[in-house]
Structure formats: C-alpha cells, structure tokens
Amino acid sequence: MEDVTRKFAALDHKTEIKEILSSVYDSLLVKGYNPINQLVGYIISEDPTYITNYNNARALICRIDRDELLQELLVSYLGK
C-alpha cells in the first residue's frame, strides 16, 4: 500500500455560506414565508424552526455557525 497524502479542494468558506444562505432564502420564498424575517428570527434565537425543512433548508442553515454567519453578514454589509 502506497503511503500518499491526498489533497482535497475544499470550498471557500465564504462561498459555502453564501450558497447556503441563498438556498435557504429561496426555499423560504417558495414556501410563502418572508425570508428576511425568518432568517432574522433564526439568527437572533438560533431556533431552527424558523427555517423550513423544504429542500433541506433547515439542515443546511444548521451547518453554519451562527457567529460566523453574523460575521460574514457584517463584513459583506460593511464591505470590509
């Protein structure tokens, strides 16, 4: 057996957060919710029931640490 270390090309964490957030937003919209209100409720409370199970949105949003999510949102909003 050959002793070789394999390398993976991991997703850029910022890109992953953006893709998950966009997917969750779209799922909430399709189900008739106000996505902004639901996401704010989730961020404030960290209660996943604010997010629909449709398209696996709840499981996706739970993959992101809430502190990291807030940090990325602020960085994006402030452009820094």
PEQUIJO-V372065 format. One record per residue. N is the residue number from 1. RES is the residue in three letters. PHI is phi in whole degrees, 0 to 359 (none if undefined). BURIAL is 1 if it has 24 or more other ideal C-beta (glycine too) atoms within 12 Angstrom, else 0. D_FIRST is the distance of its C-alpha to the first C-alpha in Angstrom with 1 decimal. Layout:
<<N/RES/PHI/BURIAL/D_FIRST> <N/RES/PHI/BURIAL/D_FIRST>>
This chain:
<<1/MET/none/0/0.0> <2/GLU/278/0/3.8> <3/ASP/266/0/6.5> <4/VAL/233/0/9.1> <5/THR/273/0/12.2> <6/ARG/266/0/13.8> <7/LYS/248/0/17.5> <8/PHE/248/0/20.1> <9/ALA/264/0/23.6> <10/ALA/281/0/25.6> <11/LEU/294/0/29.2> <12/ASP/299/0/31.9> <13/HIS/300/0/33.3> <14/LYS/296/0/36.9> <15/THR/295/0/36.1> <16/GLU/298/0/34.6> <17/ILE/298/1/37.7> <18/LYS/297/0/40.0> <19/GLU/295/0/38.4> <20/ILE/296/1/38.5> <21/LEU/298/1/42.1> <22/SER/295/0/43.1> <23/SER/295/1/41.7> <24/VAL/296/1/43.4> <25/TYR/303/1/46.6> <26/ASP/298/0/46.6> <27/SER/297/1/46.0> <28/LEU/296/1/48.9> <29/LEU/297/0/51.1> <30/VAL/299/0/50.5> <31/LYS/278/0/51.3> <32/GLY/91/0/54.6> <33/TYR/270/1/53.9> <34/ASN/275/0/54.8> <35/PRO/301/1/51.3> <36/ILE/296/0/52.5> <37/ASN/299/0/54.4> <38/GLN/293/1/51.5> <39/LEU/293/1/49.0> <40/VAL/297/0/51.4> <41/GLY/301/0/51.9> <42/TYR/295/1/48.2> <43/ILE/297/1/47.8> <44/ILE/292/0/50.8> <45/SER/262/0/50.0> <46/GLU/58/0/46.3> <47/ASP/268/0/47.3> <48/PRO/293/0/45.0> <49/THR/289/0/47.8> <50/TYR/289/1/49.3> <51/ILE/251/1/46.6> <52/THR/293/1/46.6> <53/ASN/279/0/43.8> <54/TYR/305/0/44.3> <55/ASN/57/0/41.3> <56/ASN/64/0/39.2> <57/ALA/299/1/41.2> <58/ARG/295/1/41.4> <59/ALA/295/0/37.7> <60/LEU/296/1/37.1> <61/ILE/294/1/39.7> <62/CYS/287/0/38.4> <63/ARG/285/0/35.1> <64/ILE/261/1/37.1> <65/ASP/294/0/38.3> <66/ARG/300/0/42.1> <67/ASP/296/0/42.6> <68/GLU/295/0/40.1> <69/LEU/299/1/42.0> <70/LEU/298/0/45.3> <71/GLN/298/0/44.1> <72/GLU/295/1/42.9> <73/LEU/297/0/46.1> <74/LEU/294/0/48.2> <75/VAL/300/0/46.3> <76/SER/295/0/46.7> <77/TYR/295/0/50.3> <78/LEU/275/0/51.3> <79/GLY/69/0/49.3> <80/LYS/239/0/47.8>>
